[in-house]
Amino acid sequence: MSEQRVALISGANRGIGQAVAAELASRGWRLSLGMRRPEQPAWGDLDRVHLQAYDAADPQAETNWTEAALRRFGRVDAIVANAGIMIPKNVIEAEDEDLDAMLAVNVKAPRRLAKAAWQALSASGSGRVIVIASLSGKRVKSSRAGLYSISKYAAVALAHGIRHEGFERGIRATAICPGFVATDMALGLTDRSAEKMTSPHDLARIIAMLIDLPNEASVAEFTINCQLEESY
């Protein structure tokens, strides 16, 4: 089995996931990229990049993906649970179906991915789990963000739960909590220009740094913002 580390990244076809994939590839990682529509990135090396059709709403998707990645590379050292959705509704107007959809993708899918990769992450001795949460998992910014915040508060709690369960196995988990990041999702929610948002590439460099930290430097949460707030 190769000693080169392997990372699984969901939602890797654009935005934060795409930037993280490119950053880790530049640092010598081998990658398994979960995408709705698998497409080899321009920088992709066929020997080092595995593509997997991945739908976070499919309860079997994480098991299928992890098994395929293990067949290809024989190990998993990190997962980056990046796939997510946002339904901009307040907690009164929303229907149960709206909340269910966000919990399915933003919370249940990352939990299943960690569960599916757990044995491999444990075998690594320094397994890493990155959950892309949000500052909406730390505070409720507005009425329209209320429903989304419910799912992202749960995503932050998920990262903490994974960290507790995996600590003695050498697994470290971090909830990444950015404000506006210059992605299609954020640009569709605000009039703020991309230049005034956090760059996905800067976030990718932060995630790569966190994954590379030794077991003795556990970071439970990492918050980053592009605008001034009382706490963030």
N, C-alpha and C positions, 0 to 999 in steps of 0.2 A: 504494500500500500504506500502511495506517495506521501511524503512528509509535508507537501504543500497543503495549506489549509483550504477548507471548502466552506463557502457561505451560500445559504439559500436566501433569496431576496424576493419578496412578493411585490406585485405592482411595479415590476422592473422595466416596463416599456416606456415610461415617461416620468417627468417630475423628479421627486426625491429618490424614488427607487432607481431610476435610470442613472442619476448622479452618483448614488452610492455604489452601484454596480461598476461604473467607470472608474471610480476612485479605488475601490478594492482591487479591480483588475490591474490598475497601475502599480499596486503594491504587491503583486504576485499571487493574489488569491485565485483559486479556481472557483467558478460560480455556477450555481443552478438558479436560473431566472424563471420565476413564476409569472406568466403573462396570460391575459385573456386571449390575445392573438400573438402567439410566439413569433418573434422576428429577431434574427441575429443582429445585434448592434454593429455599427460600422467598425468599431474597434474590436469586435469579438474575435476570439481565436477558437476555432472549432474544437481544438484539443483541450481547451481550458474552460469553455462556456457551454453549459447544458441548458437547453430550453425545455420548459414544461408548460403545457396548456393548463392554466390554473384559474378557477372560479371560486372566490372566497365564500360564495353562498352555497357551495356544494359541500355537504358534510363529509364526503369521502375524499375530497380533493387533497387535503394535507397528507393523508396516509399514502395516497397514490404518488404524490410528488416526492415525498421523502424516500419512499422505496425506490423510485426511479433514480434519484440522485445518488443513493447508496450503491445501486447497481453500477452507476457510471463512475463514481469516484471512490467509493469504499469508506467514506467518512463524512461527517458533518461537524464543523467546528463553530459555526455561528449561523443564526437566523436573524433576518431583518424583516419584521412584520410591518410592512409599509402600506399594503393595500387598505384603502379606506373609502368611505362615502360620507357625504354631508347632505342632509335634507334641511334646508333653512326654514324651519317652522318653530313657532313657540310651543310651549308645553301644553297649551290649552287647545289650540287649533289642530294639533297633530292627532293622527289616528294611531291606534296600537300597531298597525302595519308599518307605519313610518319608523317607530322606535324599534320594532322587531328587525327591520331591515338593517338599521345601523348597528344594532347589537350583534347581529349575525356576522357582519363583515368586520366591524371595528373591535370586537371583543371575542366572540366565539371562534372565529377563524384563527387569530393569533394564538389562542389557547390550544386549539387542536394542532397547530403547527409545532408548538413547543412540545406537546405531548407525543406527537409522531416522531420527533427528532430526539427525544429525551435520552434514550439509550446511547445514541451516537454522541450527543453533546456530553454526556457523562464520561464516555470512553475517552473523549478528547483531553479531559483533565483541566481544560481551560475553555469550556464551552461558553459561548456568549449569546445572549438573547437581547435584541434591540426591538422595543415596541415603539413605533411611531405614534405617539399620542398627540398632545396639543396643549397650548396654554388654556384651551377650553376644558382641559382636564384638571386645571388648577383654580380657575375662576369662571364665572358666567359673565361674559363680556356684554351681552345684549339679550333682548328677548328672543330674537331670531336664532340665537346661538344656544338657547336653552336645551333643546332636545339633543343637539349634537354633544353638548357638554355632559349629558347623562352618560352617553356612550364613552366619551373620552375620560371621564372620571373613572369609569369601570376599567378602561384600558390601562390607566396608571396603576390602579389597584392590582390588575393582573400582573404587571411587571414586578410589583413588590411581592406578590404571592409566588411567582416563579423564582425570584431572588432568594426568598426564604427557603423554599423547598430544595433548591439546587445548590445552596451555598457549600455544604459539606462535600459535594461532588465536584467542586471547582467551577460550577456554573455561575456566571454573573449576569444579572439582568438590569437593563436601564430603560426607563421611560423617557423618550425624547419629547420635549414639550415646546415646540416653536409657536410663535405668533404667525403672522402672515408670511408665507413662503411663496416665492414667485413661481407658482404652478398654475395649471389651467383651473384647478378647483378654486384657489384663492382669487385669481384674477376675475373669476365669474361672480365673486361675492362682494367686491369692493371697487371703488373708483381709484384707489391708490395704484400708482404706477408700479410696474415690476421693479424699476430701479430703486424704489423706496421700500422694497420687501427684502427679507432675507433670501439670499441666493441658495438654491438647492445644492450648489457645488460647495458652498461654505458649510452647509449642514452635513454634507457627505464627508468633508474633512474632519469634522467633529466626531461623527460616528466612527470613522476609521480609527481615530485616536482612542476613543473609548473602548473599541474592540481590542486594541493592542495593549491596553493597560494590563499589568500583572494582576493575579488574583488578590493581592494585598491592597489594591486600589479600586475598591468597589464603588461605583457611582450609581446610586439608586435612581436619581432623576437628573436631567439636564434641561434647563429652561433657556430659551433664547428668544429675543424679541427684536423687531425692527422699529418699534415706536415706544415712546415713554408711557409707562403706566405706574401706578402707585407701588407695585411690588415687582413687576416684570418688565 
